[in-house]
Amino acid sequence: MSIRRVMPDIQSDAMAESQNFYEHLGFETVMDLGWAMTLASPSNPTAQVTFISRDESAPVVPDMSVEVDDVDAVHAVMLEQGAEIVHSLRDEEWGVRRFFVRDPNGRVVNVLSHW
């Protein structure tokens, strides 16, 4: 399994203000779904932060996202280890296959691959 990027997911009711603030730090908006917005460094595109007002299909907002090369393999390992799956494995209409899992600290991790 290979990790492609890791980014914090910040629950926010101040999407526009967050966008403005982080753009002043040099980030650029690379995705904006209205309820979720990702900003990235133009010089290092894997340096990212995501703001989420709510999750479109999940019961909770994740604390972080980990993009992997094979989300199905990671899901199988998490099931085998008895980890708590918070949001089942599924394809989302915005081009990712993902699931949420709770880590030992109680944090919710969005594990995904793009398709």
N, CA and C atoms as an extended XYZ file, in Angstrom:
345
Properties=species:S:1:pos:R:3:atomname:S:1:resname:S:1:resid:I:1 pbc="F F F"
N         0.845       -1.186        0.000 N   MET     1
C         0.000        0.000        0.000 CA  MET     1
C         0.885        1.242        0.000 C   MET     1
N         0.483        2.216       -0.761 N   SER     2
C         1.253        3.445       -0.885 CA  SER     2
C         0.370        4.639       -0.520 C   SER     2
N         0.910        5.527        0.293 N   ILE     3
C         0.203        6.756        0.664 CA  ILE     3
C         0.580        7.844       -0.334 C   ILE     3
N        -0.428        8.497       -0.879 N   ARG     4
C        -0.184        9.564       -1.857 CA  ARG     4
C        -0.172       10.942       -1.209 C   ARG     4
N        -1.023       11.155       -0.197 N   ARG     5
C        -1.055       12.432        0.508 CA  ARG     5
C        -1.862       12.266        1.786 C   ARG     5
N        -1.610       13.160        2.722 N   VAL     6
C        -2.356       13.222        3.977 CA  VAL     6
C        -2.699       14.681        4.188 C   VAL     6
N        -3.949       14.947        4.587 N   MET     7
C        -4.316       16.338        4.814 CA  MET     7
C        -5.294       16.452        5.970 C   MET     7
N        -5.214       17.551        6.708 N   PRO     8
C        -6.198       17.783        7.752 CA  PRO     8
C        -7.538       18.157        7.135 C   PRO     8
N        -8.604       17.710        7.774 N   ASP     9
C        -9.970       18.112        7.416 CA  ASP     9
C       -10.490       18.938        8.579 C   ASP     9
N       -10.845       20.172        8.312 N   ILE    10
C       -11.280       21.089        9.362 CA  ILE    10
C       -12.758       21.390        9.171 C   ILE    10
N       -13.563       21.038       10.186 N   GLN    11
C       -14.984       21.376       10.126 CA  GLN    11
C       -15.110       22.881       10.282 C   GLN    11
N       -15.884       23.494        9.388 N   SER    12
C       -15.937       24.954        9.359 CA  SER    12
C       -17.313       25.467        8.971 C   SER    12
N       -17.724       26.512        9.656 N   ASP    13
C       -18.901       27.275        9.261 CA  ASP    13
C       -18.475       28.608        8.652 C   ASP    13
N       -17.172       28.757        8.407 N   ALA    14
C       -16.606       29.989        7.859 CA  ALA    14
C       -15.795       29.656        6.608 C   ALA    14
N       -16.467       29.089        5.615 N   MET    15
C       -15.768       28.629        4.414 CA  MET    15
C       -15.095       29.782        3.670 C   MET    15
N       -15.822       30.839        3.377 N   ALA    16
C       -15.263       31.961        2.614 CA  ALA    16
C       -14.125       32.633        3.381 C   ALA    16
N       -14.310       32.793        4.679 N   GLU    17
C       -13.273       33.419        5.499 CA  GLU    17
C       -12.022       32.539        5.545 C   GLU    17
N       -12.219       31.229        5.633 N   SER    18
C       -11.082       30.306        5.637 CA  SER    18
C       -10.344       30.352        4.309 C   SER    18
N       -11.106       30.370        3.217 N   GLN    19
C       -10.504       30.446        1.885 CA  GLN    19
C        -9.659       31.707        1.773 C   GLN    19
N       -10.197       32.826        2.176 N   ASN    20
C        -9.483       34.100        2.106 CA  ASN    20
C        -8.210       34.059        2.953 C   ASN    20
N        -8.325       33.572        4.176 N   PHE    21
C        -7.177       33.504        5.082 CA  PHE    21
C        -6.057       32.648        4.495 C   PHE    21
N        -6.393       31.440        4.059 N   TYR    22
C        -5.363       30.524        3.557 CA  TYR    22
C        -4.814       30.936        2.199 C   TYR    22
N        -5.599       31.632        1.400 N   GLU    23
C        -5.057       32.172        0.154 CA  GLU    23
C        -3.988       33.216        0.444 C   GLU    23
N        -4.142       33.963        1.554 N   HIS    24
C        -3.112       34.922        1.948 CA  HIS    24
C        -1.837       34.232        2.435 C   HIS    24
N        -1.930       32.954        2.788 N   LEU    25
C        -0.740       32.176        3.135 CA  LEU    25
C        -0.098       31.536        1.902 C   LEU    25
N        -0.736       31.716        0.741 N   GLY    26
C        -0.185       31.197       -0.503 CA  GLY    26
C        -0.894       29.985       -1.063 C   GLY    26
N        -1.942       29.500       -0.386 N   PHE    27
C        -2.703       28.363       -0.909 CA  PHE    27
C        -3.608       28.812       -2.049 C   PHE    27
N        -3.947       27.873       -2.924 N   GLU    28
C        -4.917       28.104       -4.000 CA  GLU    28
C        -6.039       27.089       -3.871 C   GLU    28
N        -7.248       27.492       -4.214 N   THR    29
C        -8.385       26.580       -4.175 CA  THR    29
C        -8.274       25.606       -5.340 C   THR    29
N        -8.263       24.303       -5.023 N   VAL    30
C        -8.162       23.282       -6.061 CA  VAL    30
C        -9.444       22.456       -6.186 C   VAL    30
N       -10.334       22.553       -5.195 N   MET    31
C       -11.632       21.877       -5.258 CA  MET    31
C       -12.600       22.657       -4.392 C   MET    31
N       -13.801       22.884       -4.920 N   ASP    32
C       -14.843       23.539       -4.133 CA  ASP    32
C       -16.185       22.919       -4.487 C   ASP    32
N       -16.694       22.084       -3.583 N   LEU    33
C       -17.992       21.436       -3.782 CA  LEU    33
C       -19.122       22.189       -3.076 C   LEU    33
N       -18.800       23.321       -2.493 N   GLY    34
C       -19.791       24.064       -1.722 CA  GLY    34
C       -19.751       23.668       -0.255 C   GLY    34
N       -19.858       22.396        0.025 N   TRP    35
C       -19.807       21.882        1.405 CA  TRP    35
C       -18.404       21.421        1.792 C   TRP    35
N       -17.532       21.236        0.806 N   ALA    36
C       -16.137       20.849        1.048 CA  ALA    36
C       -15.240       21.609        0.085 C   ALA    36
N       -14.133       22.120        0.617 N   MET    37
C       -13.225       22.928       -0.198 CA  MET    37
C       -11.794       22.560        0.166 C   MET    37
N       -10.984       22.267       -0.856 N   THR    38
C        -9.580       21.927       -0.634 CA  THR    38
C        -8.705       23.024       -1.215 C   THR    38
N        -7.725       23.433       -0.427 N   LEU    39
C        -6.730       24.405       -0.864 CA  LEU    39
C        -5.376       23.720       -0.857 C   LEU    39
N        -4.527       24.059       -1.835 N   ALA    40
C        -3.221       23.418       -1.971 CA  ALA    40
C        -2.148       24.445       -2.259 C   ALA    40
N        -0.930       24.074       -1.939 N   SER    41
C         0.227       24.884       -2.281 CA  SER    41
C         0.491       24.749       -3.777 C   SER    41
N         0.644       25.851       -4.505 N   PRO    42
C         0.942       25.741       -5.938 CA  PRO    42
C         2.330       25.143       -6.204 C   PRO    42
N         3.263       25.288       -5.270 N   SER    43
C         4.610       24.757       -5.473 CA  SER    43
C         4.768       23.324       -4.959 C   SER    43
N         3.840       22.881       -4.096 N   ASN    44
C         3.872       21.520       -3.548 CA  ASN    44
C         2.421       21.045       -3.449 C   ASN    44
N         1.843       20.555       -4.544 N   PRO    45
C         0.407       20.271       -4.603 CA  PRO    45
C        -0.100       19.238       -3.607 C   PRO    45
N         0.783       18.461       -2.978 N   THR    46
C         0.301       17.517       -1.971 CA  THR    46
C         0.188       18.164       -0.588 C   THR    46
N         0.664       19.399       -0.441 N   ALA    47
C         0.474       20.155        0.801 CA  ALA    47
C        -0.903       20.806        0.722 C   ALA    47
N        -1.857       20.210        1.435 N   GLN    48
C        -3.252       20.614        1.297 CA  GLN    48
C        -3.950       20.711        2.642 C   GLN    48
N        -5.044       21.430        2.647 N   VAL    49
C        -5.955       21.493        3.785 CA  VAL    49
C        -7.370       21.525        3.221 C   VAL    49
N        -8.285       20.818        3.883 N   THR    50
C        -9.672       20.785        3.439 CA  THR    50
C       -10.563       21.332        4.531 C   THR    50
N       -11.538       22.138        4.126 N   PHE    51
C       -12.556       22.677        5.037 CA  PHE    51
C       -13.888       22.049        4.660 C   PHE    51
N       -14.623       21.607        5.658 N   ILE    52
C       -15.878       20.895        5.415 CA  ILE    52
C       -16.955       21.460        6.333 C   ILE    52
N       -18.055       21.910        5.748 N   SER    53
C       -19.168       22.403        6.562 CA  SER    53
C       -20.047       21.253        7.039 C   SER    53
N       -20.148       20.209        6.228 N   ARG    54
C       -20.873       18.977        6.544 CA  ARG    54
C       -20.368       17.963        5.535 C   ARG    54
N       -20.622       16.697        5.760 N   ASP    55
C       -20.238       15.716        4.745 CA  ASP    55
C       -21.483       15.328        3.972 C   ASP    55
N       -21.404       15.315        2.676 N   GLU    56
C       -22.550       15.079        1.796 CA  GLU    56
C       -23.167       13.696        1.965 C   GLU    56
N       -22.357       12.686        2.280 N   SER    57
C       -22.924       11.333        2.349 CA  SER    57
C       -22.592       10.584        3.637 C   SER    57
N       -21.807       11.181        4.515 N   ALA    58
C       -21.391       10.485        5.734 CA  ALA    58
C       -22.044       11.096        6.974 C   ALA    58
N       -22.124       10.315        8.049 N   PRO    59
C       -22.770       10.809        9.261 CA  PRO    59
C       -21.912       11.771       10.075 C   PRO    59
N       -20.609       11.836        9.801 N   VAL    60
C       -19.690       12.712       10.533 CA  VAL    60
C       -18.729       13.377        9.563 C   VAL    60
N       -18.086       14.432       10.033 N   VAL    61
C       -17.011       15.082        9.275 CA  VAL    61
C       -15.700       14.459        9.749 C   VAL    61
N       -14.865       13.979        8.838 N   PRO    62
C       -13.603       13.362        9.248 CA  PRO    62
C       -12.620       14.398        9.784 C   PRO    62
N       -11.651       13.910       10.549 N   ASP    63
C       -10.605       14.779       11.094 CA  ASP    63
C        -9.418       14.910       10.150 C   ASP    63
N        -9.213       13.885        9.327 N   MET    64
C        -8.120       13.923        8.359 CA  MET    64
C        -8.450       12.986        7.208 C   MET    64
N        -7.780       13.206        6.092 N   SER    65
C        -7.930       12.340        4.928 CA  SER    65
C        -6.568       11.762        4.569 C   SER    65
N        -6.587       10.490        4.173 N   VAL    66
C        -5.380        9.810        3.710 CA  VAL    66
C        -5.714        9.222        2.346 C   VAL    66
N        -5.035        9.716        1.304 N   GLU    67
C        -5.226        9.161       -0.036 CA  GLU    67
C        -4.215        8.037       -0.232 C   GLU    67
N        -4.722        6.887       -0.611 N   VAL    68
C        -3.877        5.699       -0.817 CA  VAL    68
C        -4.029        5.213       -2.250 C   VAL    68
N        -3.125        4.345       -2.674 N   ASP    69
C        -3.210        3.829       -4.039 CA  ASP    69
C        -4.256        2.727       -4.173 C   ASP    69
N        -4.613        2.051       -3.070 N   ASP    70
C        -5.577        0.938       -3.140 CA  ASP    70
C        -6.480        0.954       -1.912 C   ASP    70
N        -7.554        1.706       -1.986 N   VAL    71
C        -8.458        1.858       -0.850 CA  VAL    71
C        -9.114        0.534       -0.465 C   VAL    71
N        -9.364       -0.329       -1.427 N   ASP    72
C        -9.970       -1.625       -1.118 CA  ASP    72
C        -9.049       -2.476       -0.245 C   ASP    72
N        -7.754       -2.457       -0.534 N   ALA    73
C        -6.792       -3.217        0.263 CA  ALA    73
C        -6.708       -2.683        1.687 C   ALA    73
N        -6.707       -1.361        1.837 N   VAL    74
C        -6.664       -0.759        3.174 CA  VAL    74
C        -7.938       -1.099        3.937 C   VAL    74
N        -9.079       -1.034        3.259 N   HIS    75
C       -10.353       -1.380        3.894 CA  HIS    75
C       -10.318       -2.818        4.397 C   HIS    75
N        -9.805       -3.732        3.592 N   ALA    76
C        -9.721       -5.146        3.987 CA  ALA    76
C        -8.848       -5.316        5.235 C   ALA    76
N        -7.730       -4.598        5.287 N   VAL    77
C        -6.843       -4.675        6.453 CA  VAL    77
C        -7.548       -4.130        7.691 C   VAL    77
N        -8.237       -3.006        7.554 N   MET    78
C        -8.942       -2.420        8.702 CA  MET    78
C       -10.018       -3.367        9.226 C   MET    78
N       -10.747       -4.009        8.320 N   LEU    79
C       -11.753       -4.985        8.740 CA  LEU    79
C       -11.095       -6.161        9.463 C   LEU    79
N       -10.005       -6.642        8.903 N   GLU    80
C        -9.278       -7.773        9.492 CA  GLU    80
C        -8.779       -7.444       10.895 C   GLU    80
N        -8.379       -6.193       11.100 N   GLN    81
C        -7.864       -5.756       12.395 CA  GLN    81
C        -8.966       -5.414       13.393 C   GLN    81
N       -10.216       -5.432       12.926 N   GLY    82
C       -11.335       -5.133       13.820 CA  GLY    82
C       -11.554       -3.654       14.073 C   GLY    82
N       -11.023       -2.798       13.204 N   ALA    83
C       -11.199       -1.352       13.369 CA  ALA    83
C       -12.663       -0.975       13.169 C   ALA    83
N       -13.064        0.116       13.806 N   GLU    84
C       -14.438        0.596       13.673 CA  GLU    84
C       -14.598        1.363       12.357 C   GLU    84
N       -15.389        0.825       11.463 N   ILE    85
C       -15.695        1.512       10.207 CA  ILE    85
C       -16.880        2.437       10.484 C   ILE    85
N       -16.650        3.728       10.322 N   VAL    86
C       -17.656        4.746       10.640 CA  VAL    86
C       -18.552        5.030        9.443 C   VAL    86
N       -18.008        4.870        8.251 N   HIS    87
C       -18.715        5.149        6.994 CA  HIS    87
C       -18.264        4.079        6.011 C   HIS    87
N       -19.192        3.324        5.493 N   SER    88
C       -18.853        2.156        4.677 CA  SER    88
C       -18.149        2.523        3.376 C   SER    88
N       -17.404        1.571        2.844 N   LEU    89
C       -16.685        1.732        1.579 CA  LEU    89
C       -17.678        1.972        0.453 C   LEU    89
N       -17.427        3.016       -0.323 N   ARG    90
C       -18.341        3.359       -1.413 CA  ARG    90
C       -17.674        4.283       -2.424 C   ARG    90
N       -18.240        4.298       -3.624 N   ASP    91
C       -17.843        5.250       -4.660 CA  ASP    91
C       -18.704        6.487       -4.499 C   ASP    91
N       -18.072        7.650       -4.495 N   GLU    92
C       -18.791        8.915       -4.369 CA  GLU    92
C       -18.857        9.602       -5.729 C   GLU    92
N       -19.911       10.349       -5.940 N   GLU    93
C       -20.133       10.994       -7.247 CA  GLU    93
C       -19.067       12.023       -7.600 C   GLU    93
N       -18.275       12.491       -6.639 N   TRP    94
C       -17.240       13.486       -6.931 CA  TRP    94
C       -15.893       12.840       -7.249 C   TRP    94
N       -15.892       11.526       -7.539 N   GLY    95
C       -14.713       10.892       -8.111 CA  GLY    95
C       -13.773       10.202       -7.147 C   GLY    95
N       -14.249        9.852       -5.962 N   VAL    96
C       -13.403        9.107       -5.035 CA  VAL    96
C       -14.117        7.846       -4.568 C   VAL    96
N       -13.335        6.861       -4.185 N   ARG    97
C       -13.823        5.669       -3.496 CA  ARG    97
C       -13.262        5.812       -2.090 C   ARG    97
N       -14.113        5.699       -1.061 N   ARG    98
C       -13.649        6.003        0.280 CA  ARG    98
C       -14.415        5.255        1.353 C   ARG    98
N       -13.841        5.278        2.550 N   PHE    99
C       -14.505        4.838        3.769 CA  PHE    99
C       -13.915        5.636        4.915 C   PHE    99
N       -14.627        5.685        6.044 N   PHE   100
C       -14.125        6.346        7.246 CA  PHE   100
C       -13.854        5.268        8.289 C   PHE   100
N       -12.758        5.427        9.015 N   VAL   101
C       -12.391        4.509       10.085 CA  VAL   101
C       -11.983        5.338       11.309 C   VAL   101
N       -12.300        4.849       12.504 N   ARG   102
C       -11.928        5.549       13.731 CA  ARG   102
C       -10.561        5.046       14.190 C   ARG   102
N        -9.648        5.972       14.483 N   ASP   103
C        -8.317        5.578       14.952 CA  ASP   103
C        -8.348        5.353       16.471 C   ASP   103
N        -7.256        4.875       17.075 N   PRO   104
C        -7.247        4.592       18.513 CA  PRO   104
C        -7.474        5.819       19.403 C   PRO   104
N        -7.322        7.020       18.835 N   ASN   105
C        -7.534        8.261       19.587 CA  ASN   105
C        -8.947        8.791       19.456 C   ASN   105
N        -9.784        8.068       18.712 N   GLY   106
C       -11.157        8.508       18.501 CA  GLY   106
C       -11.323        9.403       17.290 C   GLY   106
N       -10.248        9.678       16.569 N   ARG   107
C       -10.306       10.533       15.379 CA  ARG   107
C       -10.841        9.743       14.195 C   ARG   107
N       -11.614       10.413       13.351 N   VAL   108
C       -12.172        9.775       12.168 CA  VAL   108
C       -11.276       10.085       10.970 C   VAL   108
N       -10.832        9.021       10.302 N   VAL   109
C        -9.939        9.139        9.153 CA  VAL   109
C       -10.691        8.747        7.886 C   VAL   109
N       -10.703        9.642        6.924 N   ASN   110
C       -11.275        9.408        5.599 CA  ASN   110
C       -10.173        8.786        4.742 C   ASN   110
N       -10.335        7.515        4.388 N   VAL   111
C        -9.343        6.822        3.560 CA  VAL   111
C        -9.913        6.753        2.159 C   VAL   111
N        -9.160        7.221        1.157 N   LEU   112
C        -9.717        7.351       -0.185 CA  LEU   112
C        -8.715        7.073       -1.281 C   LEU   112
N        -9.255        6.786       -2.437 N   SER   113
C        -8.520        6.727       -3.708 CA  SER   113
C        -9.366        7.447       -4.739 C   SER   113
N        -8.725        8.117       -5.669 N   HIS   114
C        -9.456        8.721       -6.780 CA  HIS   114
C        -9.667        7.652       -7.864 C   HIS   114
N       -10.787        7.740       -8.595 N   TRP   115
C       -11.027        6.827       -9.707 CA  TRP   115
C       -11.236        7.585      -10.961 C   TRP   115
